[in-house]
Amino acid sequence: MMLMNVLAFDTCWKACSAAIVQFSGDEPAVLAHCFESMSRGQAEALPVMLAKVFEHARLSAQDINRIAVPNGPGSFTGVRIGISAARALKLSTNADLVTCSSLHVMALSVGRSIEAEQQVEPGATNDILIAMDARRDEVYVQEFSLTSDGRECAAKTEPQLLPRSQAAMLGAADRLFVAGTGAEVIAGEAKKLGRDMTMIAHAGVPDALDLARCARRLVPLSEPLMPVYLRPPDAKPSTKPAIQRTTP
Amino acid sequence: MTDGRICVLGLETSCDETAAAVVRRAPDGRGEILANVVRSQWDEHRAFGGVVPEIAARAHVACLDVLIEDAMRQAKLSLCQLDAIAATTGPGLNSGLIVGAVTGKTLALAHSKPFLAINHLEAHALTVGLTENRRPPYLMLLVSGGHTQLLFVKGVGNYVRLGTTIDDALGEAFDKTAKLLGLGFPGGPDVAKHAARGDGNRFALPRPLVGRKDAHFSFAGLKTAVRQLAKSLEPIDDQTLADICASFEVAVTDTVKDRVRTAMVLSEPLWSECSQRALVVAGGVAANVRLREALDALCAETGYDLSVPPIALCTDNGAMIAWAGAERLNLGESDPLDSLVRPRWPLDPDAPPAIGAGVKA
């Protein structure tokens, strides 16, 4: 089996992380991993962190076969930091590029903790909602399903931006788990609707290591990597010119 | 390069232009542009009558890598043949600066090349070194959509700020006037087009700060005066529109001429006695013909040489960033991968604050 060196990194939310894993078969070996919580400063932190994981792994950028980065959602600037770095690396190496949502990266680790806590109900369907607070009474949310052994976590929907009340109506499985910075609010809203969602404690940010571990399964992009913002820029088209002109 | 020539890639994302360029600097200090690719975002911002930072940043990230590829192809070089990567890290719009800075740092890291964090104002100030091999000292007038400054350039990395705007930039005054009058964006070319067939003496508009002993600028009041004037004449016909534009241009030109004249006086102690006095103009407003003629006349009167780079190198571009990088690399400088993005980054940190200035100055 050919070796595959994967570099993954994330700056979408209030953290900065990077990891290099090596696949010789399907099982990844972790060569380097850094994770730091931060609410800002990812633009300065990420390039330094990338240098650090290359050094720890004793690899150079040219040794990387696959670059993995979430395409969003997240803070607009945070999403762009990861994508800018990924696109620059793509230009600089022969590596291919894979992506998934930042919520998917979180779902992978949430799925693992559900399994570890033996909360997976055998014979039942188990879904995970990852909900991240998007302010203005909205959440970024995406639905995932867990296989019955809890080992696989597949996206059921694309990530969406929804009002909290609407997000509380998502999910149709026997057992519904929710995690992320918007989880508490969504679980509360759901309760009002008579729906039961189990909250799973989670750091509330993705970790690039989870993405690196699953990167082998992802399909390389054939199109340019584009950010998924889910929310338009805050700008209103300027109204009417202030001065009236005579009609010619 | 082994023959002492250095090749630098420059990235510019500080406002509404995405740009990548490659320049080569010879050991004797002469520069050559190998590629200069610019993508303007006017279409994206036009509906808003001004630059929207988030829209600008989204456009930068969507095309910067494509522009870099184009530039490298035109330069017939691969990234690993570069000697350094330079990117604007300030001053400018934070969200856009981040795209260029992260891209530049990552390229530098991937190829183990030095990274240079470039001050956008410094890049404008050094452009004449690239275009006509002019070396400091010179007096510099920078007039763009985001900046209005008078600088005395002593050398690479050595600047004395003589004047700045205490409110709007000059290009911003053109944009706002155009918006008010229902003209296009950016405002400069449209205002100038109408002004060309107008009577610049028909309306008396203020010449802000003219006659003051410092060399600062202020355009907010002029903008208000134009608004009040136009309101009082509503509805305005085509000739009135042209006359307002012309009167605005004349007021601006008189003001800038006076401020530059003052800066010439203030700069006197900074020149060595025998050095030829020179004025260098940069920024998009340098394209304005009436302003250019006024500066020509002023320089003829005061014995100054006037240098204005070709307009494509006066407006925001990557070549000036690459060139500033090459000049600094030549001095043995480079910047760490964690160097900060600096939305505010005065070239002359020792300059006393302009009286009445807001935080932008």
Interface residues (C-beta under 8 A of the other chain):
Chain A: A43 E44 A45 L46 P47 V48 L50 A51 F54 S60 A61 Q62 F76 T77 R80 I81 I83 S84 A85 R87 A88 L89 K90 L91 S92 T93 P224 M226 P227 Y229 P233 D234 A235 K236 P237 S238 P241 A242 I243 Q244 R245 T246 P248
Chain B: A47 F48 G49 G50 V52 E54 I55 A57 R58 V61 A62 L64 D65 V66 I68 E69 L79 N94 S95 I98 V99 A101 V102 T103 G104 K105 T106 L107 L109 A110 H111 S112 K179 L180 L181 G182 R227 A230 K231 E234 P235 I236 D237 D238 L241 L337 D338 S339 L340 V341
